[in-house]
Amino acid sequence: MGKKDLLMILALIFIIAGCGKDSSSIAEDTETATITGEVVNVREKPGTSYPIITQIKKEETYPVINEKDDWYEIKLPSGETGWIAGWLASKDTAKLPSTEGSIAVQNLNVRSEPGIESDILGKLKEGDKVKIIEESNGWSKIHFESGTAWVSSEYVDKKDAGGKKAKHEPANIMVLHDHSNIRKKPDIKSNIVGQAYAGEVYEVIDQKNGWMEVKTSKGKKGYIAGWVVSSTDRPPSQRRPGKGVSGKLIVIDAGHGGNDQGAAGKNGTLEKYLTMKTAKLLEKKLDKAGAQVVLTRTGDKYVPLYNRTNIASENRADAFISLHFDSIDDASASGHTTYYYHSYEKRLADTIHSHLSESIKLKDRGTQFGDYYVMRENTQPAVLLELGYVSNEDEEKIIKTKKYREQVTDSIVKGLQDFFK
């Protein structure tokens, strides 16, 4: 072998070695946008005329991947991209190195996206080492197998700047299925001491062999299987005594208000007034049934979306009901629809919707997934009701009557009674 050939081989080895270096330890310059507006629309393309994908809040930070005509294309936690107005954000360049961490629980779900609805790619054991690439809304993006994946940040112990392990605080878990058993011991053959329902959140007291020790609604300690729960940053569910809706705290959200009039009917009916009248009547009936009721607005004033969800979080509401009336360019569109965002909210949506369908005579548009801020960003179980189309002249005449509001509110109360039964 000639000297020239030997030098070429050595150079190739160095190149390969360089490519094999752990890229997670290298800090990269990354542009980020920090939101300065209170609530900012994320649009499909750079311009105010394009459809809105979602909304984001003040002081949230997102990676910037493109820029055009004073608009920034950002990457959302879901992996989707969208455009925001540059005058509603401040752009910075930051170094985002990967950090080390270790898994603090047994059988931690590793997911394809940052959310409990995403696919489970595998599991990690307590003590497993991970490298964190980025963090977003309570989730950590890590190197996993041959690619990347997401885990709940609550279950990852990170090292601080001095290399010391940060203290791991007790985590919360959310139940994924109705009638999940809570057992006396961490064993599937152990006696059942209670049951948990989809969407309920418990604080983890201890963990043993893939089981989470929690406290039941009656104050007893027991274990729930790790494979029927998921980590969450939601606060533990409030334990309120009482049958049905009695004793439960319900937040009623009258959509729109103030300078946000909502939909407008051909004959001048405004959505913001319909939702307020319906909310106050519903409050009266729920109060009579023994529920604690909180309204997100009590008069004709504008309330930011994040304030509405904060009310539910601060009160640890048992349910959040957002009231709306639909509108569309097609004047023939009609009917009522019930929306949910998280899978654990579907039973609440189905239950209320079934009672509405039995009572009101509008077209039944069913329960559907809806990506609306007041549900997506809510820490409490939430549904959004579209109670008819003001853009349909015939339907407008029906939905603005007191008789219709009586039917709707009776149905919602019955639905909540049935749900909490």
N, C-alpha and C positions, 0 to 999 in steps of 0.2 A: 504493500500500500504506500503510495507516495505521500510526501509531506503535505502537499496541497489538499489531497483527499482527507487526510487526518484532520487538518484544520477545519474543513467543511463539516465533518462529522461532529467535532467538538462544538462548533458554533450552533449546529442543529440541536445538540443536547441542551445547551444553555437556553435556547429559545423555548424548547419544550418545558424545561424546568421552570422558566419564567411564566409560561402559560398555566402551569399547574399550581402556581401559588394561590393561596386562599384569598380570593378577592374580597371576602367580607371584612378583612382587616384593613383595607385600603379606604381612606376617606375620599369621597368624590364631591366635587363642587356641584351643588344642586340648587336650582332656582325654586323658590317657594313664594306663594302669594298668601298674605295674611288678610283676612276679610276685615274691612273697615266699616262697611254698611251694616245696619242692624240685621236685615234679612236680605240676602242677595240671590237673585235668580240665576240658575245655571242653565244655559241654553244649548240647543243642538249645534248651532253655528254662531259665528261672531256677529251679532246684530240683535236689536231689540224686537225685530219682527219674527224671529225664529221661535219655535216651540220651547217651552220650559221643561227641562228634564226633572229638576228638583230644586230645592232651596237650601242655602247654607247660612250659618250664623256668624255674627261678629266675633272676631278674634280667632276663628278657626283657621288653620294653615293647611295648604294643599300644594303638592308639587306642580310646578309649571312646566309643561312639555312643548308649548308652542305659543307664539304671540303674533297678532295680526290687527292692525288698525286700532290700537289701544284696547284690544281685548286679549285676555289670557285663556289659553286652553289648559285646563287643570285635570289632574287625575283624582277621581273620587275613591273613597274606601272600597266601593263595590268593584273597582277595576275599570268602570266606565270612565269616559272622558266627556268634558263639556266646556262651554265657554262662559266667562264672566267678564263684566265690564271692568276695564283697568282702573277707572276712577273710583271704584268701590273696593279696591284692594291695594295693599302695598307690597311690592316685590322685593325680595331679598335673595342674596346668594349665601348659602350655608353649607358647611361641611357636615355630611351625615355619615359618620363611620358606623360600622356594625358594632354592637356590644355583646358581651357574653352573658349568658344566663343559665339557670338550671331549673328543671321542672320540679314543682313543689308538691304535686299530687300524683296519685296512681291513675293510670289509664286516662290521660288527658287527650281529648279529641283534637286531632289535627285536621283543619278544614281548608277547603279550596279557596274560600273568600272570607273576609272579616265579618262573619255573622252566623248566627245559629241555624239559619235556613240553608246554608251552603253544604256541599257534600263533605262527608268525613273521608279523608284520605288515609288515615291510620291513627295510631295512638302512641303516646310517649309515656314512659314510666317515671316515677319519682326519682330524681337524681340525674336524669338524662341531661347532657349538656347541649345547649342550642346557641346559635348566633343570630341575634336580632338585627334585621336589616332596617326596619322602620316600624313605627307604632302609629296607630290611628284609632281614635274613639274606643279605647279599651281593648284593642287587639294588637298583637305583635306579629309581624311578618318575619319568618325564620327560614333558614336553609333547611330543606327537608328532602331526603333521598337525592334525586338528581335535579331537583328544582327548588321551588319555594312554596310555602304554605303559611297558614295563619293559626295562631292559638290565642286563647284569652290571656291578656297581660296579667290578670289577677293571679294566675297559676304559675307565673315565671318569676323566680328570684333573680334579680339583676345585681351586678357588682357596681358599687359606686365608684367615684373617681379615685378613691384610695385603694380600690381592689377589694374592699370588704363587701360581704354579702348583705344586701338590704333585707330588713326584717320583713317577713311575709305575713301580711295581715290575714285574718280569717276571711275566706272567700264566700261568695253567695252562689247558690245553684238555682236553676229554674227547672221545674218539672215539665217534661215534654209530652206526657200522656195522662189522660184522665184515669182515675182509680189506680194510681201507682201505690203499691203497698209500702208502708213504713213498718219495719220489723224490729223485734226486740233485740236481736243480735244480727251481726253482719253475715247472714246466711239465708239462702232462699227457703230453707226448711223451718226457719225460726218463726215464732208466733207473730201475728200481725197486730200492731198496736195503734195503727191509724192509716189513713189514706190521704194521698195528695192528688191535686188536680192540675191539668195543663195550665201553665202560666203562673202558678204559685212560686214564690221565691223564698228560699230558706237560707239561713246562715249556717255554714258548716262548722260544727263544733270539733269534730275529729274525723279521721279517715282511716279505714282498715280494709285491706285487701279489695280495693275497688268499691267499697261501700262508704257512704257519707253519713256521719252521725248528725242528726238534726233534732229539733224540738217540735213536737206535734202541736196542733191547735189547742190541745188540752193541757199542754205543758209537759208532757211526757217526752223522754228522750228515746230515739229509735234510729234505725238505719234504713237508708234508701239506696237502691242499687245505682252505681255510677253510670250504668248504660241507659238509664231512663231519665237522666238529667243532663243539663249543660251549664257551663259556667256563665255568669252574667254580671253586669255592673249595676243591675237594678237593685234597689233596696229590698230587704225582706218584706214579704206581704204582712200587712197589719192583720192581727187576729181580732176580729170584731164579733162578739156574740150576737145571737138572734137568728130566727128562722127566716128564710127567704131574703127579702131586701131589708128587713128590719135590722137596724144597727149598722148597715153598710154605708160607706161614704161614696156618694156618686157625684162626679163632676159633670155638669151640663154645660156644653159649649155652644152658645148661640153664634153661628157663623157670621162673619163680617161685622159691620158696625162702624159708626162715624163716617169718615170720608170714604170708606170701603162699603159701598152699598150692595155689592154682590150682584146677582142677576136681577134683571128688570123685565116685567111682563109687558105685553102690548097695551094693556089697560092701566099701566102705571104701578102695578104691584112691585114692591121692592123686597128682595130676599132678606135684607137685614132686619126689616120689621117683622116678617113672618117668623124668622128663627127666634127673635126675642119673645114674641107672644107665645110661641110654642114652648120655649124654655121655661118661662114663668109658670105656665099651666102645668108643665111636667114637674117642676119644683114643688108646686102645691100638692100634687097627687103623691109624689114620692115621700114628702114630709108627712103626709097623713098615714102612709104605709109604714112609717117608723124609720125611714132612711135619713142619714145626714146628707144634706145637699149643699154643694158649692157651685155657684155660677161663675163662668169665666168673665162675663160682663153682665152688669145689672141695668144698663141703659144704652142709649145710642152713642157709643164711643168706640174708637178704634183700639183694639188690643192686639199687640204683636203675637205672632204664632208661638214664639218661644215662651212668652208669658203664659199662654194658655196651657202648654205642656208642663211648665214649671208648677202651676197650680196643682195639677194632678200629682206630680212628684212630691211636692212639699207636704201634701195631705195624705200621701200614700193611698190614693183613691182605689176603691175596689173595682170601679169601672169609670170610663170616660166616654161620654156620649156626645158626639159632635153633630149638630143639626144643620141641615142645608136643604136648599131647593135648587133643582137643576135648570140649566138653560143651554140651548144649542141653536145654531143657525137654522137647522131643519125644524120648522114649526110643527111638524107632525109627530116628532119624538115625544114619547110619553112614558109614564111609569115610575116606580120607586125602586131604589137600589140600596143595598147595604154593603159597605166596604170594610175590609179588615186588611192589616198589613202583615202581622206575624201569624204563623200557623196556629199558635195557641189561642188566638183571638177568634178563630173561625167558629168555635162552638157558641161564643157569645153573639157573634153576628148572625149565625143560623137561627139561634133561639129567638132573638128579637125580631128578625125578619119574618119568621114563620107566623108570629102573632100579628105583625103588620099586614101580612098577606091575607090572613083570615078576616081582618076587620075592614081595611080600606079596599075600594073597588077599582083601584088603578092597575095598570098593567104591571105584572110581577117581573122585574128584571133580575131577580135573584141576588145572591151574595157573591161578591167578587173581590179579588185582590185589588187594592188601591194604594198607590205610592203617594200618600198625602202626608205633609209635614206633621200634622197633629197626631197621626198614628205612628209614623216612622220614627219620630224623635221622642215618643212618649215612653216613659219608664213603666207606665201602668197599662192594664188591659184597655184597649180603646177601639171604638168602631165609629164610622162616619155614615150617617143616614142621609141619603138624597130622597126627599119626600115628595117628589113630583116635579113636573116641568112648568115653570112660570112662562117659558117661551111658547108653550102650547096654549092657545087662547081658551079652549074648552076646559083644559085642566086647570088653568089659572083661576077660573071661576070657582072650581071645587076647592082647591087647596087654600084659598084665602078665607074660607068660611070658618066660623067657630065650631060648627058641627064636625068638620074635618079635623081640626086641632084636638077636639075631644076624643075622636076615634084614634088618632095617632098616639096621643099621650097615654090613653088607656092601654093600648097595645104595647108600648114601651115598658110601662110598669109591669104588665103581665109577663113580658119577656124576661125582665130582670128578676122577677119573683121566681120564674121557672128556672132560670140559670143558676140562681143561688140556692135553690131548693135542695 
